Amino acid sequence: MVSIGQMAIISMISHLFFIAITWHVMQTVNFDPLIRKGRLVEARILIMFIAIVIGTGVSRFFLDILAWSQNLSFIF
């Protein structure tokens, strides 16, 4: 049971970490030509959703690699 709780905390921290990194990186991209005038709030929400999707995907990849590497001990 402790292992499940530890993995839950690691997963939450990993997701938040990679979402924050993705958000920070996306701030360097110039989206201004793609945004209509007067639609800044909607554009920021869209960028936030894109950051969540990308960050969660990257986090899931690293969590899968972590789980697979822990399961390698069952081969031998």
Biopython code that builds the backbone (N, CA, C, O; Angstrom):
import numpy as np
from Bio.PDB.StructureBuilder import StructureBuilder

atoms = [
    (1, "MET", "N", (0.810, -1.198, 0.000)),
    (1, "MET", "CA", (0.000, 0.000, 0.000)),
    (1, "MET", "C", (0.857, 1.267, 0.000)),
    (1, "MET", "O", (0.490, 2.269, -0.613)),
    (2, "VAL", "N", (1.986, 1.219, 0.681)),
    (2, "VAL", "CA", (2.859, 2.387, 0.723)),
    (2, "VAL", "C", (3.389, 2.699, -0.669)),
    (2, "VAL", "O", (3.515, 3.864, -1.045)),
    (3, "SER", "N", (3.698, 1.657, -1.430)),
    (3, "SER", "CA", (4.226, 1.847, -2.776)),
    (3, "SER", "C", (3.216, 2.562, -3.673)),
    (3, "SER", "O", (3.594, 3.406, -4.484)),
    (4, "ILE", "N", (1.944, 2.229, -3.528)),
    (4, "ILE", "CA", (0.904, 2.878, -4.331)),
    (4, "ILE", "C", (0.824, 4.362, -3.985)),
    (4, "ILE", "O", (0.702, 5.203, -4.876)),
    (5, "GLY", "N", (0.891, 4.681, -2.702)),
    (5, "GLY", "CA", (0.863, 6.081, -2.273)),
    (5, "GLY", "C", (2.073, 6.854, -2.746)),
    (5, "GLY", "O", (1.958, 8.007, -3.160)),
    (6, "GLN", "N", (3.233, 6.222, -2.687)),
    (6, "GLN", "CA", (4.442, 6.875, -3.161)),
    (6, "GLN", "C", (4.374, 7.132, -4.653)),
    (6, "GLN", "O", (4.780, 8.197, -5.119)),
    (7, "MET", "N", (3.869, 6.174, -5.404)),
    (7, "MET", "CA", (3.761, 6.346, -6.853)),
    (7, "MET", "C", (2.752, 7.438, -7.191)),
    (7, "MET", "O", (2.934, 8.163, -8.168)),
    (8, "ALA", "N", (1.694, 7.564, -6.398)),
    (8, "ALA", "CA", (0.703, 8.614, -6.627)),
    (8, "ALA", "C", (1.320, 9.993, -6.427)),
    (8, "ALA", "O", (1.084, 10.904, -7.220)),
    (9, "ILE", "N", (2.104, 10.143, -5.377)),
    (9, "ILE", "CA", (2.754, 11.435, -5.116)),
    (9, "ILE", "C", (3.775, 11.745, -6.208)),
    (9, "ILE", "O", (3.842, 12.874, -6.696)),
    (10, "ILE", "N", (4.567, 10.748, -6.592)),
    (10, "ILE", "CA", (5.555, 10.946, -7.652)),
    (10, "ILE", "C", (4.857, 11.330, -8.953)),
    (10, "ILE", "O", (5.336, 12.201, -9.679)),
    (11, "SER", "N", (3.733, 10.688, -9.251)),
    (11, "SER", "CA", (2.993, 10.987, -10.479)),
    (11, "SER", "C", (2.449, 12.408, -10.467)),
    (11, "SER", "O", (2.554, 13.117, -11.468)),
    (12, "MET", "N", (1.872, 12.831, -9.352)),
    (12, "MET", "CA", (1.326, 14.192, -9.273)),
    (12, "MET", "C", (2.427, 15.235, -9.419)),
    (12, "MET", "O", (2.269, 16.215, -10.147)),
    (13, "ILE", "N", (3.537, 15.021, -8.728)),
    (13, "ILE", "CA", (4.651, 15.963, -8.806)),
    (13, "ILE", "C", (5.220, 15.989, -10.221)),
    (13, "ILE", "O", (5.528, 17.057, -10.749)),
    (14, "SER", "N", (5.359, 14.820, -10.833)),
    (14, "SER", "CA", (5.895, 14.738, -12.195)),
    (14, "SER", "C", (4.991, 15.476, -13.178)),
    (14, "SER", "O", (5.478, 16.245, -14.006)),
    (15, "HIS", "N", (3.690, 15.252, -13.094)),
    (15, "HIS", "CA", (2.763, 15.924, -14.001)),
    (15, "HIS", "C", (2.844, 17.442, -13.830)),
    (15, "HIS", "O", (2.950, 18.174, -14.815)),
    (16, "LEU", "N", (2.795, 17.908, -12.599)),
    (16, "LEU", "CA", (2.854, 19.357, -12.366)),
    (16, "LEU", "C", (4.179, 19.940, -12.828)),
    (16, "LEU", "O", (4.209, 21.035, -13.390)),
    (17, "PHE", "N", (5.268, 19.228, -12.601)),
    (17, "PHE", "CA", (6.591, 19.688, -13.005)),
    (17, "PHE", "C", (6.678, 19.840, -14.525)),
    (17, "PHE", "O", (7.120, 20.875, -15.024)),
    (18, "PHE", "N", (6.261, 18.816, -15.251)),
    (18, "PHE", "CA", (6.366, 18.868, -16.709)),
    (18, "PHE", "C", (5.353, 19.836, -17.329)),
    (18, "PHE", "O", (5.629, 20.424, -18.375)),
    (19, "ILE", "N", (4.194, 20.009, -16.705)),
    (19, "ILE", "CA", (3.249, 21.017, -17.182)),
    (19, "ILE", "C", (3.845, 22.406, -17.003)),
    (19, "ILE", "O", (3.733, 23.248, -17.894)),
    (20, "ALA", "N", (4.479, 22.653, -15.858)),
    (20, "ALA", "CA", (5.104, 23.952, -15.613)),
    (20, "ALA", "C", (6.245, 24.209, -16.594)),
    (20, "ALA", "O", (6.381, 25.319, -17.110)),
    (21, "ILE", "N", (7.056, 23.203, -16.851)),
    (21, "ILE", "CA", (8.151, 23.372, -17.815)),
    (21, "ILE", "C", (7.594, 23.657, -19.205)),
    (21, "ILE", "O", (8.089, 24.539, -19.908)),
    (22, "THR", "N", (6.560, 22.909, -19.601)),
    (22, "THR", "CA", (5.960, 23.121, -20.912)),
    (22, "THR", "C", (5.372, 24.520, -21.016)),
    (22, "THR", "O", (5.537, 25.182, -22.041)),
    (23, "TRP", "N", (4.691, 24.979, -19.975)),
    (23, "TRP", "CA", (4.117, 26.325, -19.966)),
    (23, "TRP", "C", (5.227, 27.359, -20.129)),
    (23, "TRP", "O", (5.092, 28.310, -20.898)),
    (24, "HIS", "N", (6.329, 27.166, -19.396)),
    (24, "HIS", "CA", (7.445, 28.109, -19.460)),
    (24, "HIS", "C", (8.049, 28.139, -20.866)),
    (24, "HIS", "O", (8.346, 29.213, -21.390)),
    (25, "VAL", "N", (8.230, 26.978, -21.470)),
    (25, "VAL", "CA", (8.796, 26.911, -22.816)),
    (25, "VAL", "C", (7.841, 27.534, -23.831)),
    (25, "VAL", "O", (8.282, 28.220, -24.754)),
    (26, "MET", "N", (6.546, 27.303, -23.671)),
    (26, "MET", "CA", (5.570, 27.847, -24.618)),
    (26, "MET", "C", (5.484, 29.372, -24.535)),
    (26, "MET", "O", (5.034, 30.013, -25.485)),
    (27, "GLN", "N", (5.902, 29.956, -23.427)),
    (27, "GLN", "CA", (5.902, 31.404, -23.307)),
    (27, "GLN", "C", (6.945, 32.054, -24.215)),
    (27, "GLN", "O", (6.859, 33.245, -24.514)),
    (28, "THR", "N", (7.931, 31.265, -24.652)),
    (28, "THR", "CA", (8.971, 31.808, -25.530)),
    (28, "THR", "C", (8.532, 31.818, -26.994)),
    (28, "THR", "O", (9.166, 32.461, -27.830)),
    (29, "VAL", "N", (7.447, 31.103, -27.301)),
    (29, "VAL", "CA", (6.950, 31.038, -28.671)),
    (29, "VAL", "C", (6.034, 32.237, -28.926)),
    (29, "VAL", "O", (5.213, 32.592, -28.081)),
    (30, "ASN", "N", (6.185, 32.849, -30.088)),
    (30, "ASN", "CA", (5.372, 34.016, -30.446)),
    (30, "ASN", "C", (4.078, 33.546, -31.129)),
    (30, "ASN", "O", (4.073, 33.190, -32.307)),
    (31, "PHE", "N", (3.004, 33.554, -30.368)),
    (31, "PHE", "CA", (1.701, 33.152, -30.887)),
    (31, "PHE", "C", (0.886, 34.348, -31.376)),
    (31, "PHE", "O", (-0.245, 34.176, -31.831)),
    (32, "ASP", "N", (1.438, 35.545, -31.289)),
    (32, "ASP", "CA", (0.691, 36.757, -31.634)),
    (32, "ASP", "C", (0.090, 36.749, -33.044)),
    (32, "ASP", "O", (-1.043, 37.198, -33.215)),
    (33, "PRO", "N", (0.803, 36.259, -34.050)),
    (33, "PRO", "CA", (0.190, 36.256, -35.385)),
    (33, "PRO", "C", (-1.033, 35.329, -35.493)),
    (33, "PRO", "O", (-1.850, 35.488, -36.400)),
    (34, "LEU", "N", (-1.158, 34.379, -34.586)),
    (34, "LEU", "CA", (-2.259, 33.429, -34.637)),
    (34, "LEU", "C", (-3.484, 33.880, -33.833)),
    (34, "LEU", "O", (-4.551, 33.275, -33.933)),
    (35, "ILE", "N", (-3.326, 34.936, -33.042)),
    (35, "ILE", "CA", (-4.388, 35.372, -32.134)),
    (35, "ILE", "C", (-5.188, 36.503, -32.774)),
    (35, "ILE", "O", (-4.619, 37.479, -33.263)),
    (36, "ARG", "N", (-6.503, 36.363, -32.765)),
    (36, "ARG", "CA", (-7.368, 37.432, -33.253)),
    (36, "ARG", "C", (-7.407, 38.561, -32.236)),
    (36, "ARG", "O", (-7.224, 38.334, -31.041)),
    (37, "LYS", "N", (-7.642, 39.759, -32.705)),
    (37, "LYS", "CA", (-7.753, 40.897, -31.798)),
    (37, "LYS", "C", (-8.934, 40.674, -30.851)),
    (37, "LYS", "O", (-10.003, 40.228, -31.266)),
    (38, "GLY", "N", (-8.725, 40.985, -29.598)),
    (38, "GLY", "CA", (-9.775, 40.861, -28.599)),
    (38, "GLY", "C", (-9.982, 39.446, -28.085)),
    (38, "GLY", "O", (-10.916, 39.209, -27.320)),
    (39, "ARG", "N", (-9.152, 38.516, -28.474)),
    (39, "ARG", "CA", (-9.298, 37.116, -28.053)),
    (39, "ARG", "C", (-8.097, 36.645, -27.232)),
    (39, "ARG", "O", (-7.735, 35.470, -27.280)),
    (40, "LEU", "N", (-7.495, 37.536, -26.499)),
    (40, "LEU", "CA", (-6.298, 37.207, -25.729)),
    (40, "LEU", "C", (-6.595, 36.184, -24.632)),
    (40, "LEU", "O", (-5.816, 35.253, -24.428)),
    (41, "VAL", "N", (-7.708, 36.350, -23.930)),
    (41, "VAL", "CA", (-8.040, 35.433, -22.832)),
    (41, "VAL", "C", (-8.246, 34.017, -23.369)),
    (41, "VAL", "O", (-7.735, 33.053, -22.797)),
    (42, "GLU", "N", (-8.992, 33.891, -24.468)),
    (42, "GLU", "CA", (-9.224, 32.578, -25.060)),
    (42, "GLU", "C", (-7.928, 31.955, -25.551)),
    (42, "GLU", "O", (-7.737, 30.744, -25.434)),
    (43, "ALA", "N", (-7.038, 32.771, -26.098)),
    (43, "ALA", "CA", (-5.751, 32.266, -26.577)),
    (43, "ALA", "C", (-4.906, 31.756, -25.417)),
    (43, "ALA", "O", (-4.256, 30.717, -25.536)),
    (44, "ARG", "N", (-4.907, 32.463, -24.312)),
    (44, "ARG", "CA", (-4.138, 32.015, -23.135)),
    (44, "ARG", "C", (-4.693, 30.710, -22.567)),
    (44, "ARG", "O", (-3.939, 29.838, -22.134)),
    (45, "ILE", "N", (-6.012, 30.590, -22.574)),
    (45, "ILE", "CA", (-6.624, 29.343, -22.100)),
    (45, "ILE", "C", (-6.242, 28.193, -23.018)),
    (45, "ILE", "O", (-5.931, 27.099, -22.547)),
    (46, "LEU", "N", (-6.263, 28.431, -24.327)),
    (46, "LEU", "CA", (-5.860, 27.403, -25.278)),
    (46, "LEU", "C", (-4.405, 27.002, -25.071)),
    (46, "LEU", "O", (-4.076, 25.816, -25.098)),
    (47, "ILE", "N", (-3.540, 27.979, -24.866)),
    (47, "ILE", "CA", (-2.122, 27.686, -24.619)),
    (47, "ILE", "C", (-1.969, 26.890, -23.327)),
    (47, "ILE", "O", (-1.143, 25.981, -23.253)),
    (48, "MET", "N", (-2.758, 27.225, -22.313)),
    (48, "MET", "CA", (-2.713, 26.487, -21.052)),
    (48, "MET", "C", (-3.134, 25.030, -21.270)),
    (48, "MET", "O", (-2.501, 24.116, -20.742)),
    (49, "PHE", "N", (-4.204, 24.813, -22.049)),
    (49, "PHE", "CA", (-4.650, 23.452, -22.330)),
    (49, "PHE", "C", (-3.614, 22.675, -23.133)),
    (49, "PHE", "O", (-3.396, 21.490, -22.881)),
    (50, "ILE", "N", (-2.984, 23.325, -24.084)),
    (50, "ILE", "CA", (-1.932, 22.668, -24.866)),
    (50, "ILE", "C", (-0.752, 22.296, -23.969)),
    (50, "ILE", "O", (-0.174, 21.219, -24.112)),
    (51, "ALA", "N", (-0.396, 23.194, -23.040)),
    (51, "ALA", "CA", (0.692, 22.907, -22.104)),
    (51, "ALA", "C", (0.338, 21.716, -21.215)),
    (51, "ALA", "O", (1.202, 20.893, -20.913)),
    (52, "ILE", "N", (-0.915, 21.619, -20.796)),
    (52, "ILE", "CA", (-1.344, 20.487, -19.968)),
    (52, "ILE", "C", (-1.242, 19.188, -20.750)),
    (52, "ILE", "O", (-0.759, 18.182, -20.230)),
    (53, "VAL", "N", (-1.693, 19.207, -21.991)),
    (53, "VAL", "CA", (-1.658, 17.987, -22.815)),
    (53, "VAL", "C", (-0.218, 17.540, -23.066)),
    (53, "VAL", "O", (0.110, 16.366, -22.895)),
    (54, "ILE", "N", (0.633, 18.473, -23.469)),
    (54, "ILE", "CA", (2.029, 18.119, -23.760)),
    (54, "ILE", "C", (2.757, 17.708, -22.480)),
    (54, "ILE", "O", (3.459, 16.697, -22.461)),
    (55, "GLY", "N", (2.591, 18.486, -21.415)),
    (55, "GLY", "CA", (3.267, 18.186, -20.148)),
    (55, "GLY", "C", (2.843, 16.849, -19.571)),
    (55, "GLY", "O", (3.673, 16.103, -19.051)),
    (56, "THR", "N", (1.550, 16.540, -19.658)),
    (56, "THR", "CA", (1.059, 15.261, -19.156)),
    (56, "THR", "C", (1.598, 14.106, -19.988)),
    (56, "THR", "O", (1.946, 13.059, -19.442)),
    (57, "GLY", "N", (1.671, 14.287, -21.295)),
    (57, "GLY", "CA", (2.221, 13.243, -22.156)),
    (57, "GLY", "C", (3.684, 12.959, -21.863)),
    (57, "GLY", "O", (4.099, 11.802, -21.798)),
    (58, "VAL", "N", (4.457, 14.008, -21.687)),
    (58, "VAL", "CA", (5.884, 13.838, -21.370)),
    (58, "VAL", "C", (6.044, 13.189, -19.997)),
    (58, "VAL", "O", (6.883, 12.308, -19.813)),
    (59, "SER", "N", (5.237, 13.631, -19.042)),
    (59, "SER", "CA", (5.289, 13.051, -17.703)),
    (59, "SER", "C", (4.927, 11.572, -17.737)),
    (59, "SER", "O", (5.589, 10.754, -17.099)),
    (60, "ARG", "N", (3.886, 11.232, -18.473)),
    (60, "ARG", "CA", (3.456, 9.829, -18.590)),
    (60, "ARG", "C", (4.576, 8.977, -19.188)),
    (60, "ARG", "O", (4.788, 7.839, -18.770)),
    (61, "PHE", "N", (5.291, 9.535, -20.168)),
    (61, "PHE", "CA", (6.425, 8.829, -20.773)),
    (61, "PHE", "C", (7.487, 8.519, -19.715)),
    (61, "PHE", "O", (7.942, 7.379, -19.611)),
    (62, "PHE", "N", (7.885, 9.528, -18.929)),
    (62, "PHE", "CA", (8.912, 9.314, -17.910)),
    (62, "PHE", "C", (8.430, 8.386, -16.803)),
    (62, "PHE", "O", (9.213, 7.589, -16.286)),
    (63, "LEU", "N", (7.160, 8.473, -16.432)),
    (63, "LEU", "CA", (6.629, 7.563, -15.414)),
    (63, "LEU", "C", (6.583, 6.127, -15.931)),
    (63, "LEU", "O", (6.830, 5.191, -15.171)),
    (64, "ASP", "N", (6.271, 5.942, -17.207)),
    (64, "ASP", "CA", (6.289, 4.602, -17.793)),
    (64, "ASP", "C", (7.702, 4.035, -17.806)),
    (64, "ASP", "O", (7.910, 2.868, -17.474)),
    (65, "ILE", "N", (8.671, 4.855, -18.188)),
    (65, "ILE", "CA", (10.073, 4.406, -18.181)),
    (65, "ILE", "C", (10.485, 4.016, -16.764)),
    (65, "ILE", "O", (11.169, 3.010, -16.572)),
    (66, "LEU", "N", (10.073, 4.805, -15.771)),
    (66, "LEU", "CA", (10.384, 4.493, -14.371)),
    (66, "LEU", "C", (9.765, 3.166, -13.958)),
    (66, "LEU", "O", (10.437, 2.337, -13.344)),
    (67, "ALA", "N", (8.500, 2.953, -14.283)),
    (67, "ALA", "CA", (7.820, 1.706, -13.916)),
    (67, "ALA", "C", (8.445, 0.515, -14.631)),
    (67, "ALA", "O", (8.643, -0.540, -14.029)),
    (68, "TRP", "N", (8.754, 0.682, -15.909)),
    (68, "TRP", "CA", (9.360, -0.427, -16.661)),
    (68, "TRP", "C", (10.739, -0.772, -16.106)),
    (68, "TRP", "O", (11.104, -1.945, -16.027)),
    (69, "SER", "N", (11.501, 0.246, -15.723)),
    (69, "SER", "CA", (12.834, -0.036, -15.182)),
    (69, "SER", "C", (12.730, -0.744, -13.835)),
    (69, "SER", "O", (13.583, -1.567, -13.505)),
    (70, "GLN", "N", (11.698, -0.437, -13.055)),
    (70, "GLN", "CA", (11.511, -1.155, -11.782)),
    (70, "GLN", "C", (11.069, -2.588, -12.018)),
    (70, "GLN", "O", (11.387, -3.468, -11.218)),
    (71, "ASN", "N", (10.347, -2.840, -13.091)),
    (71, "ASN", "CA", (9.875, -4.183, -13.399)),
    (71, "ASN", "C", (10.934, -5.059, -14.048)),
    (71, "ASN", "O", (10.738, -6.267, -14.178)),
    (72, "LEU", "N", (12.048, -4.477, -14.454)),
    (72, "LEU", "CA", (13.115, -5.260, -15.068)),
    (72, "LEU", "C", (13.685, -6.298, -14.092)),
    (72, "LEU", "O", (14.214, -7.325, -14.517)),
    (73, "SER", "N", (13.579, -6.036, -12.816)),
    (73, "SER", "CA", (14.109, -6.981, -11.822)),
    (73, "SER", "C", (13.352, -8.316, -11.852)),
    (73, "SER", "O", (13.869, -9.322, -11.364)),
    (74, "PHE", "N", (12.152, -8.341, -12.409)),
    (74, "PHE", "CA", (11.369, -9.576, -12.478)),
    (74, "PHE", "C", (11.805, -10.488, -13.613)),
    (74, "PHE", "O", (11.334, -11.622, -13.698)),
    (75, "ILE", "N", (12.689, -10.024, -14.487)),
    (75, "ILE", "CA", (13.179, -10.858, -15.578)),
    (75, "ILE", "C", (14.089, -11.951, -15.041)),
    (75, "ILE", "O", (14.045, -13.093, -15.499)),
    (76, "PHE", "N", (14.904, -11.593, -14.074)),
    (76, "PHE", "CA", (15.898, -12.553, -13.578)),
    (76, "PHE", "C", (15.459, -13.190, -12.302)),
    (76, "PHE", "O", (16.178, -14.022, -11.748)),
]
sb = StructureBuilder()
sb.init_structure("model")
sb.init_model(0)
sb.init_chain("A")
sb.init_seg("    ")
for serial, (resi, resn, name, xyz) in enumerate(atoms, 1):
    if name == "N":
        sb.init_residue(resn, " ", resi, " ")
    sb.init_atom(name, np.array(xyz, "f"), 0.0, 1.0, " ", f" {name:<3s}", serial, name[0])
structure = sb.get_structure()
